[in-house]
Structure formats: structure tokens, C-alpha cells
Amino acid sequence: MLHLLRRATYGPTPESTAEIRRLGAPAWLERQLEPAAIADPVADDLVARLPLSRLTIDGVRARVRSGALKMYGWDTMFELGCATMARAIWSERQLFEVMADFWSNHLNVTNPSGDVWDSRQDYDRSVIRPHALGRFADMLKASAQHPAMLTYLDNRFSTKAAPNENYGRELLELHTVGLGYTESDVKNAARLLTGMTVSWDNGRYRYDAGRHATGAVKVLGFRHANTSATRGEAAALALLDYLALHPATAKRIATRLCVRFVADEPPPALVTRLAKVYLDNRTAIAPVLRALFGSAEFAASVGAKTRTPLEDIVATVRTLGYQPEKSGTQALKALYWITESAGQAPMAWAPPNGYPDVAAAWASPSGQIVRWNAHLNIAAGWWPGTLQRPASLVTAFAGTVPATYGALIDAVATRLVGRTLAPAHTTAIAAYYGKTPASALKANDAAVGWAFPYLAALLLNSPYFALR
């Protein structure tokens, strides 16, 4: 159950641990797969404090016209990043938030990015989040008809006289089938996608038949006569449906899900089975997740994944059980900047392929030091300093003061990483305080006073916590 929590959420909390033990893993998973039925008051309140993150395209432009926002300013996109942090840490709909992050990476549109100043928050609101546990085919088509994607990958500038191949190439290579296409496939996809553009007047998606390149196209096994410019949009959407249901797309998405939830080197047999589930269910994602989490390969993958920097910072707050500030957004902004300094602010990866999700990509000594410093800063309440923390960390993490240093370390380790440590590691942490595990612990010792946050930080610095 703790393994499932570590993978399907941003990290166990005391509350989520109690919940999964009460419900059992299967019922817990089914509840998470129906996020609309889960009340989410804390996250909802926090997002309400970030009103720019919830604006429509029209809303952003209206504020620019009124002077309330600077054109091309990043205030809206920065609030979206902070709202993403809030949901990741405090939402009760944890699997939904994990999958929203997964799809934001898969169909990446960098946030913040100047060209999508008016549309990136709407892309999250109307493309990623509505479809995060739905059908990939629907999400792919929604993405292709959204100004953020069309702007980010240049399709808004594509015309029949000069088709821009950027979106057509990434649609094949990154969003669907992966490598294996030809240059002819790219050119034909780009031609079929012409006319899907953005209005310069209002920033919204529109189909412009006058920009659509007609003429027969062939993309992989897809063929279309494409004789009518007025029906060009329908032809392009037919291509997207074909690509979403392509066996290579099924394998690619199954592989990426296995990398996210199972192991950096995904088990081939599991990938094959999940690809079949994906195709059998017409690109629906929930059945694939049920099959993945119920697999023997998932059960055997304990210890096979490590947290990325973003997950590390989010899990730190969740594991400590700290609550958001009672008002304002100072702490959220601080947490966002911590992830930025660690190299993984939400949705901020610049290339279109999304953040990497393998341990080797994040094995940076400097990045590790940033995370270690963050563990202590957050645990001690130094930065951010406005999170709500227990009046007594010792009581919250260990109950009454234990009799020995070893017992203290065992109690806090069980609370923060879900298990006691190997004896050598307990000895090493006791030695940090100049003691042995058997040393008597007194109520006025620094280890249960001003130096207690260092114990929490040492545990959060350890490989026990680094594991996803």
C-alpha cells in the first residue's frame, strides 16, 4: 500500500496512509480514478487565491486591455505554476494531479513562455485537466485545436503556400508514434494541419479554410483525398484519431507510463500488455492504469524509481504534514522558486519533449545540494516561513520523548519514510549528535530541541526518502 502511495501520489501523508489502510489498495485506487467525487477544499481554496491562473484567453486579454495586466507579462503563467504546486502538495485528488503532470510533459507547452502569454493557463484548464484520466484521442484533438499548442509549435503560422513542419513533426515523434516516420509523413501531416490556426483579433482557435492545403495525403497508413478546404479540419482530426489509435502510439504511451510508475527501464512484457489494454479501450487511460497498478511488475518494482526535484520538494511538504498559510500566497511562491532553483519548476521545461523522468537525468551534485538545503529550510520553517507547522515537531513526529537516541531515530524514520533504518544508518545519524543508538535521551537535549529539524532533514536527505 505504501508502494502504491509513493507512485500514484506525490508522496504519502499521515492522512493518505490511514485512508489506504482503511479502504485497501483496490478501493483506494478506484476512488482516485473518480476525482470529481473527491472533495478538495484545501486545494480549491489555494487556487482561488491565484485568480489569474484560472482566466480564460478572453479574460487575460480583457485585463491587458484594461491595464490590469502587462501584455506579455508572466504574472498569469507564474500563478499557474504556483497553482500547480498547491494542487500537487495539498490536493486530495492525487492520482489526477500526477496524471495532469504526466500529460503536461507529454503534450508539453513551456510555462512560462512569452508566446503563450494569453493561452497557457487556458491550455491547462481546457485541455490537460479535463482529459487527464479520459481518452488520449480526445486530449490529442483538444491540444491540436488549442492556441497554446498551435502557437508553441508554430502551426498558427502555417499556410498552404508555406506549410510549417514543426507541429507535424512533433505530433508524430513526441505526441504519438515516435520515431519511425519518414520526411514524407511529416510534410503530409504539416499540409493536412494547415488552416488550424489562431485568430489575431481575439487569440482563440479558428479553422481558416483559405489557409488549408488541399490534395491527397498519406501519413504512415493513413490516407485522405483531402479535396475540400472547407472539410480540411475534419480531415486533420481524422488523422489525429488514426495516430491516437496507432499501435506505435499505444506502445509509446504504455512505455512512458511504465517509466513514470514502474522503472526507468520499463518491463517489455508489461508494456506490451498495457498497449493492448490501451487499444482495446479506444485510448481510455483509466483501464491502463488499473492494469499497470495491478501488475506483478509494478508490485516487484519497489525501489526502482527515484523522485525528480519537483516531486522531492512537493513530497517534503506532504511528508512533514505542513499545512498552507492561512491566507496569501507567499509560501506557494517560495516553494515555486525552490523547485526552480532545483531545476524543475512546474511545466517550465523549454524543449517540446517535456522533463525527463529517469534518475540519470537528475544525478547532479549541485541539484542534490539544493534539495538537501530545501529539506532543512522547510522542516525548520526558515523558508518558506509561513507554512503552518505543528507546535511541537517532536510530538508530531515521535510522540513522547523516547528513552534513547535509537528509539527517537526509529520513531521519526517510521513517521517520515515509513520504516526504520538499517542499523548502520541509525548509528550514523546518532553519531551526528555525538551519541550512539543506545545513548539515553533527555528531554532537554538539543536533539529534541533546537536541533530536532536536523534529524528530520537528515532523513529527508537519505535514499529512503529519495525513492518514489
Stockholm file with secondary structure:
# STOCKHOLM 1.0

chainA/1-468         MLHLLRRATYGPTPESTAEIRRLGAPAWLERQLEPAAIADPVADDLVARLPLSRLTIDGVRARVRSGALKMYGWDTMFELGCATMARAIWSERQLFEVMADFWSNHLNVTNPSGDVWDSRQDYDRSVIRPHALGRFADMLKASAQHPAMLTYLDNRFSTKAAPNENYGRELLELHTVGLGYTESDVKNAARLLTGMTVSWDNGRYRYDAGRHATGAVKVLGFRHANTSATRGEAAALALLDYLALHPATAKRIATRLCVRFVADEPPPALVTRLAKVYLDNRTAIAPVLRALFGSAEFAASVGAKTRTPLEDIVATVRTLGYQPEKSGTQALKALYWITESAGQAPMAWAPPNGYPDVAAAWASPSGQIVRWNAHLNIAAGWWPGTLQRPASLVTAFAGTVPATYGALIDAVATRLVGRTLAPAHTTAIAAYYGKTPASALKANDAAVGWAFPYLAALLLNSPYFALR
#=GR chainA/1-468 SS CHHHHHHHSSSCCHHHHHHHHHHCHHHHHHHHTCGGGSCCHHHHHHHHTCGGGGCCHHHHHHHHHHTSSCTTCSHHHHHHHHHHHHHHHHCSCHHHHHHHHHHHHHTCCCSSCGGGTTTHHHHIIIIIHHHTTSBHHHHHHHHHTSHHHHHHTTGGGCCSSSCCCHHHHHIIIIISSCSCCCHHHHHHHHHHHTTEEECTTTCCEEECGGGCCCSCEEETTEEECCCCSTTHHHHHHHHHHHHHTCHHHHHHHHHHHHHHHTCSSCCHHHHHHHHHHHHHTTTBSHHHHHHHHTSHHHHTTTTSCBCCHHHHHHHHHHHHTCBCCSSSSHHHHHHHHHHHHTTCCTTCCCSTTCCCCSGGGGCCHHHHHHHHHHHHHHHHTCSSCCSBCCSCHHHHHHSSCCSBHHHHHHHHHHHHHSSCCCHHHHHHHHHHTTCCTTSBCCTTSGGGTTTHHHHHHHHHHSHHHHBC
#=GC SS_cons         CHHHHHHHSSSCCHHHHHHHHHHCHHHHHHHHTCGGGSCCHHHHHHHHTCGGGGCCHHHHHHHHHHTSSCTTCSHHHHHHHHHHHHHHHHCSCHHHHHHHHHHHHHTCCCSSCGGGTTTHHHHIIIIIHHHTTSBHHHHHHHHHTSHHHHHHTTGGGCCSSSCCCHHHHHIIIIISSCSCCCHHHHHHHHHHHTTEEECTTTCCEEECGGGCCCSCEEETTEEECCCCSTTHHHHHHHHHHHHHTCHHHHHHHHHHHHHHHTCSSCCHHHHHHHHHHHHHTTTBSHHHHHHHHTSHHHHTTTTSCBCCHHHHHHHHHHHHTCBCCSSSSHHHHHHHHHHHHTTCCTTCCCSTTCCCCSGGGGCCHHHHHHHHHHHHHHHHTCSSCCSBCCSCHHHHHHSSCCSBHHHHHHHHHHHHHSSCCCHHHHHHHHHHTTCCTTSBCCTTSGGGTTTHHHHHHHHHHSHHHHBC
//
